[in-house]
Amino acid sequence: MGKRILACFVVFGLLLVPFSAFAQNGLEDLISGKKGELKELQKQIDEQEKLLEQKRKEKLNLANQLAIIEGQIKATELELQRIATQSQELELERRLLNKRLVDAEEEILLNKLFLREVLQVSYEQKRLGTLEILLTATTFSEFMTRLEYINTVEGKLTDLIGRLADLLSTLKERKVEVGEISKQLKDLQTQKELEQGSLEVQQGAKSKILTVTKSQEAEYEARLEESRQEFLAVSAEITRLVSGQQRVPTGLKQLLWPISSRTITAHYLDPSYQKIFGIPHTGLDIATPQGTPIRAPADGIVTKIKDGGERGLSYLLISHDNGLATAYLHLSGFAVSTGTYVVQGQVIAYSGGTPGTPGAGYLTTGPHLHFEVWDGGERRNPLSYLV
């Protein structure tokens, strides 16, 4: 029995080595390298965004518009690199977690086998009793050694059960982590497809602007003025449609963001916007790739859809159950029709905003969503309502 106990502790000593020590294989070094690449890419993206922000504040003309498009193309290419690198990093993390899952399951199995052996030894000790151990020992030294082993096994039994419980808890957590990483990878793939499509649209927009304007500043200015007047007409039309609704402010109501992006390129009544475009900014401009699904921020009825066609401005208007109204401009497509009752989170349309593309017009400097909130028949700052 003493040999069995000794063998148990040899195995137990090996089990005390953390399973993560068996799961390196260079994966952690690779992950660290990818994190470094991501940090450098993010730095380049931030620098590019600063350059774009400076360009957006300059007087809009043909040369500036083309420069902005080129800058956005570069920013999108960098974003695609970031997505690819982050996907590689997450895939490496998933591999490492899967390896640790296997190691944890193996350790749990070995600990269970050891626990069974310890329980068997403990049972035999209780069955024999101290007197029989004394009588079967050939020397007093052997008796003391046996007794010491048995007492140690009894003392470690509770620790071993606790260790098994911790391992099972860790195993459960790691399985959740693997699931979360898999979801992140799926989301990144969706984002990659959006960015890739947006890049292609932007690349085509540059050629289209040059073709339509015949590279003449006067022609571009004419198109810009046409878009400016159309924007004012759409704004007046939305005002007329909303004015028939409740005239008393409902008080602050919460709305979900219609898209996941939180990158604001122009605020409500932004003075820099009026300086550049010559008209007040009646909503919130949120940068997002061309074709991003837009979701209803609250339940309501679609009261107006206008498809601007190849050259015009497209928009959608929702009257919400809570008394608010929301408008969405520069749309590249629609997922609902006028009169449709929509629920919070339902896809209603797709973003646009790339200059010269269908539904965008020329009164824009890049892909984004123009979002407006109306309360009591008056435009309000969307940031006062968005959760």
Helices and strands as residue ranges (DSSP letters): H 2-15, G 19-22, H 27-56, H 62-136, H 140-213, H 217-243, E 264-266, H 271-277, E 284-287, E 293-295, E 300-306, E 315-320, E 324-329, E 331-334, E 341-342, E 347-351, E 368-375, E 378-380, G 382-384
